[in-house]
Amino acid sequence: MSLWYYALLFLGSLLLTGVFSRYAVKTRLLDVPNYRSSHSIPTPRGGGLAIIVTFLAGSLLLVQFAVLPVKVFRGVSLCSGLVIGIGLWDDFRSVPSSVRLAIHLLASSLVVFWLVTVYSPFLTAAFSRGWFGTILTVISMTWLLNLFNFMDGIDGIAALETISVAGSAMLLLWFTGAAGMYVYWFGILFVAAAGFLVWNWPPAKIFMGDACSGFLGFCFGILAIMTSVDTKMTLWTWLILLGVFIADATVTLLRRIFRKERFFEAHRSHAYQILSRRWHSHKKVTLGVLAVNILWLFPCAFFSISWPCYGLFFAIISYVPLLFFCLMIGAGTTNE
């Protein structure tokens, strides 16, 4: 694929976001502020559908160019359809958390089943992990798609995280000599999120919505599993690249559980939400996340690939300041 294809996909995402923004305003699909919100005016939501449509359209192009196997495209599309569907339902009407979780677990289970039974490189890996590894994979996939939803709470943060992680993955794959569908796939995800970010940049003109935030977490989970088997990237590398979102969401959830709070309900006690209120700025926090990803997590991920036998060590090193920072900020303990 040439740069022209990426430029067209970026333009498509940009224009589609504008179309969805008009539709959201017309149908009153608005995110109305409440005491848990990080914004102050009603804002259209659901614009992340532009990312989904652009990514799937770009993936279909890869199929047409014989870069992406059709069985991979079909599997990802069908499994992610459950996540998109329940997310859209939640965007239009509130869905009970138990129903949403059940659908997410089903989608994650289907992905693992599909990878093992249809995409042959995973057959040996699945047997080596056993049932415990399979169950852990399903739980991890479910947590990843949910934490993306939890972390999509201020302007630009989820889209910029997608761009920086996808871009980092592209560079790491290029460094290891990997070519083909993964590099192209991450490139499509990069430009799809970039087109949306033009509208979502602080102050946001439209929000992403649950359908897209869950879809992005789900996609990263699938791609993390696939690249950990097919390329020199490892699961340690992916834990590092997604460190900001994983650390904040996990610390916040665990502290709310320990405090016996209704952790499954909406709140505003994530570290990034607390910082956005203290700094009176979404932009500063979003750019701060980008800086951490580029200046700290990317080098750690690079080292984890360069010396794979020390992958766990570099993962621990990368998380120490992230966890310390979340604890010091008070993630999960305050709604100030």
FIBAVEX-71026 format. One record per residue (C-alpha): x, y, z; residue in three letters. Coordinates in steps of 0.25 Angstrom, whole numbers, plus 2048, in hexadecimal, padded with zeros to 3 digits. Each point is the difference from the previous one (the first is absolute). Example, Ala and Ser with C-alpha at 12.3 -4.5 7.8 and 13.67 -1.06 7.14 Angstrom:
% FIBAVEX-71026
SITE  px  py  pz resn
SITE 831 7EE 81F  ALA
SITE 806 80E 7FE  SER
This chain:
% FIBAVEX-71026
SITE  px  py  pz resn
SITE 800 800 800  MET
SITE 805 80E 7FC  SER
SITE 7FF 80C 808  LEU
SITE 7F4 804 7F8  TRP
SITE 7F8 7F5 806  TYR
SITE 803 805 80E  TYR
SITE 7FD 80E 7FC  ALA
SITE 7F3 7FC 7FA  LEU
SITE 7FC 7F8 80D  LEU
SITE 804 80C 808  PHE
SITE 7F7 809 7F8  LEU
SITE 7F5 7F6 801  GLY
SITE 801 7FF 80F  SER
SITE 800 80F 801  LEU
SITE 7F4 802 7F7  LEU
SITE 7F8 7F4 806  LEU
SITE 802 806 80E  THR
SITE 7FA 80D 7FB  GLY
SITE 7F4 7F8 7FB  VAL
SITE 7FE 7F9 80D  PHE
SITE 801 80D 807  SER
SITE 7F5 806 7F8  ARG
SITE 7F7 7F3 802  TYR
SITE 803 800 80F  ALA
SITE 7FB 80F 801  VAL
SITE 7F4 7FD 7F8  LYS
SITE 7FC 7F4 808  THR
SITE 803 806 80D  ARG
SITE 80B 7F6 803  LEU
SITE 807 809 809  LEU
SITE 809 7FD 80D  ASP
SITE 7F9 809 80A  VAL
SITE 809 804 80B  PRO
SITE 7FE 7FB 80F  ASN
SITE 808 801 80C  TYR
SITE 808 7F4 7FB  ARG
SITE 804 807 7F3  SER
SITE 80D 806 7FC  SER
SITE 7F9 80A 7F6  HIS
SITE 7F6 80B 803  SER
SITE 7F8 801 7F3  ILE
SITE 7F7 7F6 7F8  PRO
SITE 809 7FA 7F6  THR
SITE 7FC 7F6 7F4  PRO
SITE 805 7F2 802  ARG
SITE 802 7F4 7F8  GLY
SITE 80B 806 7F7  GLY
SITE 809 7F4 802  GLY
SITE 7F7 7F8 7F6  LEU
SITE 809 808 7F5  ALA
SITE 80C 7F8 806  ILE
SITE 7F9 7F3 7FF  ILE
SITE 7FB 802 7F2  VAL
SITE 80D 805 7FB  THR
SITE 808 7F5 807  PHE
SITE 7F7 7F5 7FA  LEU
SITE 800 806 7F2  ALA
SITE 80F 801 800  GLY
SITE 801 7F2 805  SER
SITE 7F7 7FC 7F4  LEU
SITE 80A 807 7F7  LEU
SITE 80B 7F7 806  LEU
SITE 7F8 7F4 7FD  VAL
SITE 7FE 805 7F1  GLN
SITE 80F 802 7FF  PHE
SITE 802 7F2 806  ALA
SITE 808 806 80C  VAL
SITE 7F6 7FB 80A  LEU
SITE 7FA 7F2 800  PRO
SITE 7F1 801 7FE  VAL
SITE 7FE 7F6 80C  LYS
SITE 807 80A 809  VAL
SITE 7F7 80C 7FB  PHE
SITE 7F4 7F7 802  ARG
SITE 804 7FC 80E  GLY
SITE 803 80D 805  VAL
SITE 7F4 807 7FA  SER
SITE 7F6 7F5 805  LEU
SITE 806 800 80E  CYS
SITE 801 80F 801  SER
SITE 7F2 801 7FB  GLY
SITE 7FB 7FC 80E  LEU
SITE 808 80B 807  VAL
SITE 7FC 80A 7F6  ILE
SITE 7F1 7FC 801  GLY
SITE 7FF 801 80F  ILE
SITE 808 80D 800  GLY
SITE 7F6 806 7F7  LEU
SITE 7F5 7FB 808  TRP
SITE 806 806 80C  ASP
SITE 803 80D 7F9  ASP
SITE 7F1 802 7FC  PHE
SITE 7FA 7FA 80D  ARG
SITE 807 7FC 80D  SER
SITE 803 7F1 801  VAL
SITE 801 7F8 80D  PRO
SITE 80F 7FE 803  SER
SITE 7FD 7F1 802  SER
SITE 7FB 7FF 7F2  VAL
SITE 80B 808 7FA  ARG
SITE 80A 7F7 807  LEU
SITE 7FA 7F3 7FC  ALA
SITE 801 805 7F1  ILE
SITE 80E 804 802  HIS
SITE 804 7F3 806  LEU
SITE 7F9 7F9 7F4  LEU
SITE 807 808 7F6  ALA
SITE 80D 7FD 806  SER
SITE 7FD 7F1 801  SER
SITE 7FD 800 7F1  LEU
SITE 80D 807 7FD  VAL
SITE 808 7F6 807  VAL
SITE 7F8 7F4 7FA  PHE
SITE 802 806 7F2  TRP
SITE 80F 802 802  LEU
SITE 802 7F2 805  VAL
SITE 7F7 7F9 7F6  THR
SITE 801 808 7F3  VAL
SITE 80D 808 801  TYR
SITE 80A 7F4 800  SER
SITE 80C 807 807  PRO
SITE 7F9 801 80D  PHE
SITE 7FD 7F1 801  LEU
SITE 80D 7FC 806  THR
SITE 800 80D 809  ALA
SITE 7F3 7FD 805  ALA
SITE 803 7F1 804  PHE
SITE 80D 805 807  SER
SITE 7F8 80A 809  ARG
SITE 7F5 7F6 803  GLY
SITE 7F2 804 806  TRP
SITE 806 809 80A  PHE
SITE 807 808 7F5  GLY
SITE 7F3 800 7F8  THR
SITE 7F8 805 80B  ILE
SITE 80A 80B 803  LEU
SITE 800 805 7F2  THR
SITE 7F1 801 800  VAL
SITE 800 808 80D  ILE
SITE 80B 809 7FB  SER
SITE 7F9 803 7F3  MET
SITE 7F4 804 807  THR
SITE 807 809 80A  TRP
SITE 808 806 7F5  LEU
SITE 7F3 804 7F8  LEU
SITE 7FA 805 80D  ASN
SITE 80B 808 804  LEU
SITE 801 808 7F3  PHE
SITE 7F1 804 803  ASN
SITE 804 804 80E  PHE
SITE 80C 808 7FB  MET
SITE 7F8 807 7F5  ASP
SITE 7FB 80B 80A  GLY
SITE 807 80D 7FB  ILE
SITE 802 807 7F3  ASP
SITE 80A 7F9 7F6  GLY
SITE 806 7F6 80A  ILE
SITE 7FB 7F3 7FA  ALA
SITE 802 804 7F2  ALA
SITE 80E 805 803  LEU
SITE 803 7F3 807  GLU
SITE 7FC 7F8 7F4  THR
SITE 809 808 7F7  ILE
SITE 80C 800 809  SER
SITE 7FF 7F1 803  VAL
SITE 7FD 7FC 7F1  ALA
SITE 80B 809 7FC  GLY
SITE 80A 7FA 80A  SER
SITE 7FC 7F2 7FB  ALA
SITE 803 803 7F2  MET
SITE 80E 805 803  LEU
SITE 803 7F4 809  LEU
SITE 7FB 7F7 7F5  LEU
SITE 808 807 7F6  TRP
SITE 80C 7FF 809  PHE
SITE 7FF 7F1 802  THR
SITE 7FF 7FF 7F0  GLY
SITE 7F1 7FC 800  ALA
SITE 7F9 803 7F4  ALA
SITE 7F2 7FE 7FA  GLY
SITE 7F2 801 806  MET
SITE 804 804 80F  TYR
SITE 807 80C 7FC  VAL
SITE 7F5 804 7F6  TYR
SITE 7F6 7FD 80A  TRP
SITE 805 809 80A  PHE
SITE 802 80B 7F6  GLY
SITE 7F1 7FF 7FD  ILE
SITE 7FD 801 80F  LEU
SITE 809 80C 801  PHE
SITE 7FA 808 7F5  VAL
SITE 7F1 7FC 804  ALA
SITE 803 805 80E  ALA
SITE 807 80D 7FB  ALA
SITE 7F4 804 7F7  GLY
SITE 7F7 7FF 80C  PHE
SITE 80A 807 809  LEU
SITE 7FE 80D 7F8  VAL
SITE 7F2 801 805  TRP
SITE 803 7FA 80E  ASN
SITE 80C 809 803  TRP
SITE 7FE 809 80C  PRO
SITE 7F6 806 801  PRO
SITE 7F9 7F4 7F9  ALA
SITE 7F5 803 7F6  LYS
SITE 7FB 7F1 801  ILE
SITE 803 7F4 809  PHE
SITE 804 7F2 7FD  MET
SITE 7F5 7F8 806  GLY
SITE 800 7F2 807  ASP
SITE 7FF 7F9 7F3  ALA
SITE 80E 805 7FB  CYS
SITE 807 800 80D  SER
SITE 7FD 7F2 802  GLY
SITE 803 7FC 7F2  PHE
SITE 80E 807 801  LEU
SITE 803 7F8 80D  GLY
SITE 7FB 7F3 7F9  PHE
SITE 809 803 7F4  CYS
SITE 80C 802 808  PHE
SITE 7FE 7F3 807  GLY
SITE 7FE 7F8 7F3  ILE
SITE 80C 807 7FA  LEU
SITE 809 7FE 80D  ALA
SITE 7FD 7F1 800  ILE
SITE 802 7FE 7F1  MET
SITE 80D 808 7FF  THR
SITE 805 7F9 80D  SER
SITE 800 7F3 7F8  VAL
SITE 803 804 7F2  ASP
SITE 80B 80B 802  THR
SITE 80B 803 80A  LYS
SITE 7F6 809 808  MET
SITE 7FC 7F9 80E  THR
SITE 7F5 802 80A  LEU
SITE 80A 807 809  TRP
SITE 802 80A 7F4  THR
SITE 7F1 803 7FF  TRP
SITE 7FF 801 80F  LEU
SITE 80A 80B 800  ILE
SITE 7FA 807 7F4  LEU
SITE 7F2 801 806  LEU
SITE 806 803 80E  GLY
SITE 7F9 80D 803  VAL
SITE 7F2 7FB 7FD  PHE
SITE 803 7F3 807  ILE
SITE 806 806 80D  ALA
SITE 7F6 80B 802  ASP
SITE 7F4 7F7 7FD  ALA
SITE 805 7F5 809  THR
SITE 804 808 80C  VAL
SITE 7F3 807 800  THR
SITE 7F8 7F4 7FF  LEU
SITE 807 7F8 80B  LEU
SITE 800 80C 809  ARG
SITE 7F1 802 7FE  ARG
SITE 7FE 7F1 803  ILE
SITE 808 800 80D  PHE
SITE 7F8 80D 804  ARG
SITE 7F4 7F7 7FE  LYS
SITE 7FA 80B 7F6  GLU
SITE 7F7 7FC 7F5  ARG
SITE 80B 7FF 7F6  PHE
SITE 7F8 7FC 7F4  PHE
SITE 7F9 80E 800  GLU
SITE 805 80C 7F9  ALA
SITE 809 809 808  HIS
SITE 80B 80A 7FE  ARG
SITE 80B 7FB 809  SER
SITE 80A 7FC 7F5  HIS
SITE 80E 807 801  ALA
SITE 7FE 807 7F3  TYR
SITE 7F3 805 804  GLN
SITE 805 805 80D  ILE
SITE 80C 807 7F9  LEU
SITE 7F7 806 7F5  SER
SITE 7F8 807 80C  ARG
SITE 80C 804 807  ARG
SITE 807 806 7F4  TRP
SITE 7F3 805 7FA  HIS
SITE 804 7FB 7F3  SER
SITE 7FD 7F3 7F7  HIS
SITE 80B 804 7F6  LYS
SITE 80B 800 80B  LYS
SITE 7FC 7F2 805  VAL
SITE 7FE 7FA 7F2  THR
SITE 80E 806 7FB  LEU
SITE 806 7FA 80D  GLY
SITE 7FB 7F2 7FD  VAL
SITE 806 802 7F2  LEU
SITE 80E 804 806  ALA
SITE 800 7F4 809  VAL
SITE 7FD 7F7 7F5  ASN
SITE 80B 806 7F7  ILE
SITE 80B 803 80A  LEU
SITE 7FE 7F5 80A  TRP
SITE 7F8 7F4 7FB  LEU
SITE 805 7FF 7F2  PHE
SITE 80E 7FF 804  PRO
SITE 7FD 7F5 80B  CYS
SITE 7F8 7F9 7F5  ALA
SITE 80C 801 7F6  PHE
SITE 809 7FA 80B  PHE
SITE 7F6 7F5 803  SER
SITE 801 7FC 7F1  ILE
SITE 80F 802 7FF  SER
SITE 802 7F7 80C  TRP
SITE 7F4 7F7 801  PRO
SITE 805 7F7 80B  CYS
SITE 7FF 80D 809  TYR
SITE 7F2 803 7FB  GLY
SITE 7FA 7FE 80E  LEU
SITE 80B 809 806  PHE
SITE 7FD 80C 7F6  PHE
SITE 7F1 7FE 803  ALA
SITE 802 802 80F  ILE
SITE 80A 80B 7FE  ILE
SITE 7F6 808 7F7  SER
SITE 7F4 7FE 80A  TYR
SITE 807 804 80C  VAL
SITE 7FF 80F 7FE  PRO
SITE 7F2 7FF 7FA  LEU
SITE 7FA 7F9 80C  LEU
SITE 807 809 80A  PHE
SITE 7FB 80C 7F8  PHE
SITE 7F2 7FA 800  CYS
SITE 800 7FD 80F  LEU
SITE 806 80E 804  MET
SITE 7F5 807 7F7  ILE
SITE 7F6 7F9 808  GLY
SITE 7FA 7F7 7F5  ALA
SITE 7F4 7F9 805  GLY
SITE 7FE 807 80D  THR
SITE 7FB 80E 7FC  THR
SITE 7F5 806 7F8  ASN
SITE 805 80E 803  GLU
